[in-house]
Amino acid sequence: MQKIRNIAIIAHVDHGKTTLVDKMIMQGHLFRDNEKTGELIMDNNDLERERGITILSKNVSVNYNGYKINIIDTPGHSDFGGEVERVLNMADGVLLLVDAFEGTMPQTRFVLQKALSLGKKPIVVVNKVDKPNCRPEEVYEQVFDLMFTLNATEEQLDFVTIYGSAKQGWMSHVWKERTKDITPLLDAIIDNIPAPEMKEGTPQLLITSLEYSPYVGRIAVGKLTRGTLRSGMPVTLAKRDGKTMVKTRIK
């Protein structure tokens, strides 16, 4: 069994979430050195690029020190509440990203409240500490107060905080001590986010989104909560009404 960490990223619009994911992808060496990658790799939908926000959740995997870190990008807007809940059900922990100057914002609160109520363990990333007028210590206190207000458990309040600049590509445990890369953040994810629980039995897959490929047809993206899936295996697909069951095979 591969060592896995599933983490969802929560952030207000324009706090640097998609830039941070870009840097994690770079550190995971998903691209060869001779491949040029654009900025905002995760925001690949035309409307998202035009408006500069994340609407659809997407997932990407980064291999680091023998671990597979599945990063799930969440919409930062309360208008996409159903999408947010589906995403959080796939993750075992959350990365709360806040701007070192602006601090916590209303949209951060909405998604964070859902994550805490589902019992997810948070890691806090205070981003953009390279900017003038930043106030990392005050923002840390603000995050703590917000979590306390949202009825976080004692374990959730005992969160790890990482400081840094996603744009400049570094993260550190101390905001004044600049490092060479984002390794402290990746280490914190491995050390603090629990591994997914593996349950034996009949396969159960929570499908969170559907995609289509002209080569293989429909692709279901989701989280396997029980059992094992293999190619050619007979499975039952439960429809939205909860009563209709369709027998099919995995391609």
Secondary structure, 3 states (H helix, E strand, C coil): CCEEEEEEEEECCCCCHHHHHHHHHHHCCCCCCCCCCCCCCCCCCHHHHHHCCCCCCEEEEEEECCEEEEEEECCCCHHHHHHHHHHHHHCCEEEEEEECCCECCHHHHHHHHHHHHCCCEEEEEEECCCCCCCCHHHHHHHHHHHHHHCCCCHHHHCCEEEEEECCCCEEECCCCCCCCCCHHHHHHHHHHCCCCCCCCCCCEEEEEEEEEECCCEEEEEEEEEECCCCCCCEEEEECCCCCCEEEEECC
